[in-house]
Amino acid sequence: MFTKPLSSDLPSTIDEAVNILLADLRLLDRTRMGSMTTEELDLVNQVVGLQITRDFRLWSGNELLLHACLKSMEDSGREDADPAMAIIQAMWEKLQETHVLRLVK
């Protein structure tokens, strides 16, 4: 699903992580994710959260991104979620602006 970044290409911000992930998503998958509810994001996290954690080394050397994710979760009141969820949430919010199908009259 996602291409694993090289260690020198590890993102240091949530926005950078989102951009890397979105670059690998097909248009159909972007549209599907943009149309999800917030509850459905937990399913996305269950499916790809561990891969995001591993690929971006959230618990094994990528301190900048880990701290950004923890801060984001704290700010949103979701302290019980794992750091990958902060990235998934940010990706969903970006897709809400750009890839939600709207009815045209």
TORTORDO-418500 format. One line per field, with one value per residue: residue number from 0; x, y, z of N, C-alpha, C in turn. Coordinates in pm, whole numbers. Layout:
<recs>
num c(NUM, ...)
nu c(X, ...)
nv c(Y, ...)
nw c(Z, ...)
cau c(X, ...)
cav c(Y, ...)
caw c(Z, ...)
cu c(X, ...)
cv c(Y, ...)
cw c(Z, ...)
</recs>
This chain:
<recs>
num c(0, 1, 2, 3, 4, 5, 6, 7, 8, 9, 10, 11, 12, 13, 14, 15, 16, 17, 18, 19, 20, 21, 22, 23, 24, 25, 26, 27, 28, 29, 30, 31, 32, 33, 34, 35, 36, 37, 38, 39, 40, 41, 42, 43, 44, 45, 46, 47, 48, 49, 50, 51, 52, 53, 54, 55, 56, 57, 58, 59, 60, 61, 62, 63, 64, 65, 66, 67, 68, 69, 70, 71, 72, 73, 74, 75, 76, 77, 78, 79, 80, 81, 82, 83, 84, 85, 86, 87, 88, 89, 90, 91, 92, 93, 94, 95, 96, 97, 98, 99, 100, 101, 102, 103, 104)
nu c(82, 180, 485, 790, 977, 1319, 1572, 1698, 1506, 1305, 1012, 981, 776, 419, 280, 468, 478, 214, 210, 391, 251, 13, 113, 146, -109, -380, -613, -878, -860, -792, -1026, -1211, -1111, -1136, -1408, -1478, -1608, -1529, -1525, -1467, -1202, -1061, -1063, -899, -662, -622, -565, -345, -191, 20, 207, 264, 377, 606, 738, 787, 933, 839, 861, 1123, 1354, 1275, 1238, 1148, 913, 760, 722, 579, 346, 251, 204, 6, -201, -247, -332, -573, -720, -711, -555, -537, -503, -278, 40, 43, -218, -251, -128, -287, -532, -467, -418, -670, -814, -696, -773, -1044, -1076, -1002, -1077, -1342, -1641, -1888, -2226, -2332, -2536)
nv c(-119, 135, 300, 230, 474, 582, 580, 827, 983, 1017, 1159, 1462, 1604, 1606, 1692, 1641, 1361, 1300, 1395, 1216, 974, 1030, 1057, 798, 695, 585, 765, 675, 555, 779, 929, 755, 748, 1017, 1034, 898, 847, 987, 780, 561, 598, 477, 211, 229, 292, 53, -115, -2, 138, 22, -30, 232, 328, 166, 217, 492, 502, 566, 487, 425, 597, 827, 1089, 1357, 1345, 1170, 1324, 1536, 1403, 1310, 1555, 1661, 1476, 1522, 1791, 1759, 1616, 1341, 1151, 881, 748, 598, 722, 699, 739, 1014, 1097, 969, 1094, 1360, 1322, 1245, 1480, 1655, 1533, 1568, 1828, 1818, 1581, 1488, 1363, 1561, 1654, 1776, 2015)
nw c(0, 94, 11, 156, 324, 280, 535, 544, 441, 622, 755, 945, 1039, 1084, 859, 654, 669, 599, 334, 213, 243, 102, -155, -233, -248, -446, -655, -618, -363, -212, -237, -119, 145, 213, 229, 452, 787, 1110, 1293, 1135, 1087, 1290, 1209, 983, 1112, 1252, 1040, 892, 1074, 1228, 1027, 941, 1177, 1192, 941, 949, 1173, 1434, 1704, 1716, 1679, 1533, 1665, 1635, 1473, 1630, 1865, 1755, 1679, 1929, 2055, 1887, 1933, 2203, 2194, 2058, 2233, 2223, 2375, 2421, 2184, 1940, 1811, 1528, 1462, 1477, 1243, 1053, 1106, 1035, 764, 677, 735, 552, 313, 334, 253, -13, -154, -130, -250, -395, -437, -743, -884)
cau c(0, 266, 626, 868, 1078, 1455, 1595, 1733, 1385, 1202, 950, 998, 649, 299, 252, 559, 433, 91, 245, 451, 144, -79, 180, 131, -249, -452, -724, -993, -836, -800, -1168, -1272, -1070, -1194, -1551, -1498, -1644, -1419, -1525, -1403, -1057, -1005, -1039, -779, -549, -601, -511, -216, -123, 147, 299, 307, 466, 735, 802, 832, 1014, 784, 912, 1261, 1454, 1223, 1189, 1076, 778, 691, 680, 473, 224, 204, 152, -120, -302, -276, -409, -707, -786, -707, -431, -538, -471, -135, 90, 6, -353, -238, -95, -408, -630, -424, -436, -815, -854, -651, -858, -1177, -1073, -969, -1119, -1476, -1735, -1999, -2333, -2334, -2672)
cav c(0, 252, 276, 259, 577, 555, 642, 967, 1052, 1012, 1289, 1513, 1668, 1533, 1729, 1567, 1222, 1296, 1410, 1089, 874, 1066, 1035, 656, 653, 605, 860, 606, 540, 913, 965, 670, 792, 1148, 1017, 821, 916, 983, 647, 468, 617, 376, 93, 258, 280, -89, -181, 50, 212, -42, -8, 372, 336, 103, 283, 625, 481, 651, 447, 376, 689, 948, 1166, 1478, 1308, 1114, 1434, 1610, 1322, 1313, 1690, 1670, 1398, 1594, 1910, 1720, 1542, 1196, 1102, 735, 695, 587, 832, 682, 794, 1158, 1110, 928, 1202, 1474, 1286, 1250, 1621, 1711, 1476, 1629, 1953, 1802, 1458, 1443, 1378, 1648, 1653, 1893, 2031)
caw c(0, 102, -14, 276, 300, 322, 666, 526, 395, 724, 781, 1081, 1076, 1043, 719, 567, 670, 521, 193, 169, 233, -6, -283, -264, -257, -572, -646, -560, -219, -153, -232, -16, 277, 236, 254, 576, 910, 1208, 1354, 1042, 1091, 1380, 1126, 903, 1204, 1280, 921, 847, 1180, 1262, 916, 949, 1292, 1156, 827, 989, 1294, 1540, 1835, 1706, 1627, 1471, 1781, 1594, 1430, 1745, 1952, 1684, 1688, 2067, 2078, 1812, 2004, 2327, 2158, 2014, 2339, 2196, 2435, 2426, 2051, 1917, 1726, 1387, 1445, 1452, 1101, 980, 1125, 954, 625, 654, 732, 424, 209, 349, 177, -154, -221, -94, -361, -362, -534, -829, -943)
cu c(86, 410, 705, 974, 1216, 1479, 1631, 1613, 1274, 1144, 973, 873, 534, 266, 341, 517, 307, 121, 307, 342, 50, -17, 166, -13, -307, -566, -847, -978, -841, -946, -1241, -1238, -1131, -1342, -1580, -1545, -1526, -1411, -1454, -1251, -990, -977, -915, -655, -519, -533, -370, -136, 13, 251, 352, 407, 604, 808, 857, 911, 968, 839, 1058, 1352, 1402, 1155, 1105, 931, 698, 639, 570, 340, 166, 143, 17, -231, -343, -365, -553, -783, -789, -579, -424, -502, -320, -90, 53, -133, -348, -208, -218, -514, -595, -443, -584, -864, -814, -739, -1001, -1186, -1062, -1034, -1254, -1567, -1853, -2102, -2334, -2472, -2664)
cv c(125, 211, 317, 364, 532, 628, 789, 1050, 1052, 1150, 1332, 1586, 1581, 1566, 1655, 1420, 1207, 1305, 1282, 984, 904, 1043, 890, 610, 682, 703, 797, 593, 674, 954, 883, 719, 929, 1141, 941, 911, 908, 846, 545, 484, 520, 246, 111, 241, 134, -159, -132, 124, 154, -22, 136, 389, 281, 182, 420, 624, 566, 614, 403, 474, 817, 1034, 1287, 1446, 1251, 1226, 1518, 1535, 1325, 1448, 1708, 1595, 1467, 1716, 1876, 1641, 1392, 1136, 949, 670, 682, 695, 819, 741, 945, 1183, 1076, 1037, 1322, 1446, 1293, 1395, 1689, 1662, 1529, 1758, 1930, 1684, 1404, 1467, 1462, 1643, 1785, 1900, 2095)
cw c(0, 75, 108, 246, 345, 453, 654, 483, 500, 748, 925, 1129, 1028, 897, 621, 557, 584, 372, 136, 148, 117, -144, -328, -281, -394, -549, -581, -409, -147, -136, -126, 123, 310, 270, 383, 689, 1006, 1275, 1265, 1040, 1186, 1305, 1040, 990, 1235, 1163, 888, 955, 1215, 1153, 917, 1063, 1259, 1048, 864, 1119, 1412, 1678, 1830, 1633, 1563, 1578, 1740, 1555, 1547, 1835, 1886, 1693, 1829, 2102, 2009, 1883, 2133, 2298, 2118, 2120, 2320, 2248, 2439, 2292, 2035, 1818, 1579, 1361, 1420, 1304, 1017, 988, 1038, 805, 589, 645, 601, 310, 216, 267, 27, -225, -175, -212, -314, -475, -612, -895, -1079)
</recs>
